[in-house]
Amino acid sequence: MNLLTEEVIGGAIEVHRILGPGLLESFYEEALCLELKERGLSFVRQPPHAILYKGTLLGEARPDLLVEGRLLVELKASTGYSPVHMAQLLSYLRATRLTVGLLINFNVRMLREGLRRVVNSAPSFATGEAD
């Protein structure tokens, strides 16, 4: 998993190096997808994942990217981090039952200031029950 996260981070650094901060999130998503494709990584954009509550479907969560079927990537283009950004990624990790995610904020001077690697250690709520 470390090699995969390093590869995605490398792609994000390249995107940030070329585009810099200040654009809409959608531009960074498109550019990062091009980088991932160049690096031979498979990914799905905004894959739907069911959110259930006590067996009732509430709707779908759509994280920005699912890379190689095992790494969630949530992109931002905002000033700083809000605790809700981290909560959103953790919720997506629980919903997908995945362990590792990257939160990447492109609206920073140096991309390393906008990178967070998140590990999910909480139970899943994908079925509405703790595992």
N, C-alpha and C positions, 0 to 999 in steps of 0.2 A: 504494500500500500504506500510506503514511503516513496518508492520510485514513481508511482503514478501521481501522487500529490506534487512531487518535484517537477514532473513533466508539465502538469497543468499550471503550476506556478510559473514555470519558465515561459509558457505561452502567454500568461497574463502579463508578465514583465515585458515581453516583446510588444504586446498590444499597448501597454502604458507608455513604453519608450517611444512608440511611433505616434500615438494619438494624444498622449498627455491627459491631464485632468480637464473637466469642464463640459464634457459631452453628455448626452442622454445615455442611460443604461443600455438601451437597445442597440446602440452603435458598438458598445463594448462587447455585448453578447455576440453580435454578428462577427466582429473581428476575432474574438476568442474562438468561435467555432471554426473559422478559417485556419487559425493557428493549430487547433486540435487536429483538424483534418490533415494539415501538412505534416504533423507529427505521427500520423498513422493511428490516432486514437479514435475509438468508436464512442459516440455520444448520442443522446436523445435530448432535444430541446423541449423544455416544459412538459415532461412526462406526467400524465395524470395519475394521482394516487388517491384512492377512496379514503374519506375520513368518516369513520363510524362512531356513533355514540350509543352505547347500550344496544348494539345491533341495528341501529337505524342509520342509513346513509345520510350524512349532512351535506356532502358535496365532495369536491375534489380539490386537493392541494396540487399546485404545479410549481415545483422547484425549477429554477432556471435551466440547469443542466444535470444530466446523469451521465457520468463518464465511465466507460468500460463496465457498465452495469453495477458498479460498486462504490462510486464516489459522487456525492452530491456537491454541486457548486452553485452557490447563491451569489449573485452579482448585485452590487450597489454602485450608485454614482451620487452619493450624498455627502454632505458636510459632516464628517466624523461618524462615529458609530452610536447607535441608539441601542439600549438594552433589548428593544423589540427586534432588532436585526438578529441578534444571537438567539433569542427565543424562537423566532421564525425558523431559523435553520435547525434548531434542536427539535422543533415540532415536525419539520419535514423528515428529519432522520428517524424519529419515532414512527411516523406514518409509513415510511418506506422500509422500516426495520433494518436500516443501514447503520453502520458504525461511525463512519468518518465523513466529514463534510468540510468544504472550504467556503469561507465568507470572504469575498474579494470586493473591496471598495476602490473604485478607480479614481475617485475625486480626491486624491491626495498628491502631495508633492513628490514623494518617493513611494513606490508601490509597497515596499515592505511595511510601511506604516498602515496600509490598508488590508493586510493579510491576516486572517485568523483561521487556524486549523481547529476544528471542533470535533470532539469525540463524544458519541452518545453512549451514556452508561445507564440511562433511564429505561424503564420498561416501555414497550410499544403500546400505543393506543389504536393501532390500525384495526384491531378487531373489537375495540371498545372495552377490552379487558387487559389486565396486566399479564404478561407472559410468565 
